[in-house]
Amino acid sequence: MKSSAARAFAPPLLLMGLIFVLSSVPGRVEEGMFRVLTELDPTWQNLLHIPIFGLVQYLWLRGFALKGKSGPTYVALSFILTLGYGTLDELHQYFVPGRYASFLDVLLNGCGAVLGALGFWLFRKISGDNPETRF
């Protein structure tokens, strides 16, 4: 049975929305729930791009698989969506007070996307190629 587009593509779109919200947090927050993010060591902030964008890539691939779409074309499309969004998000941060755009972050987003694709492939092999069991 084919799943609906909302079920297939809501997870990556919601995660991308969350990334946008977190990217909108100014460079310094003195109080509130986002304070911990702004006090995090910059090295850790940069490294968090890898698992976050790995998950975005994984969720796009899972969404396509749920719609019965797979293969190199959809891996490439997922990568373009993931890295394209990561690049636009860096541009967005340029306009947020206390934040800046970073080419290193774009590279880390790309590394995450590659790892997300590899993780998806590995889980697909382990799960016997059933998209319903991959998450």
C-alpha positions, 0 to 999 in steps of 0.5 A, a space after each residue: 500500500 502506498 503512503 500519502 505524500 504528507 506521511 512520506 515528506 513531513 519528517 524532512 520538512 519538519 526537521 528543516 523547519 526546526 533547523 530554520 528556527 534554531 538558525 534564527 536564534 541570535 549569536 548570544 542569548 542571555 536567558 531562555 531555552 536557547 541559551 544552552 545553544 549559544 553557550 555551546 563551544 563553536 567546535 561542537 556547534 559546527 560538528 552538529 551539522 553532520 548528524 543533523 544534515 545526515 538525518 535530513 538526507 536520511 529522511 528525504 531518502 526514506 520519504 522517496 522510498 515510501 513513495 516507491 521511488 529509489 535509485 541513484 536519481 533519488 539519492 542525487 535529488 535528496 542530496 540536492 535538497 539537503 545540501 541546497 537547504 543547508 546552503 540557503 540556511 547558511 545564507 539566512 544566518 548571515 542576516 541573523 544578529 551575532 551569526 554568520 555564514 560559513 563555507 565550513 558549515 556547508 561542507 559539514 552539511 555535505 558530509 552529513 548528507 553523504 553519511 545519511 545516504 550511507 546510513 540509509 543504504 545500510 539500514 535498507 540492507 539490514 531491514 531487507 529493503 522494506 521502507 516501512 522498517 527504516 526509522 
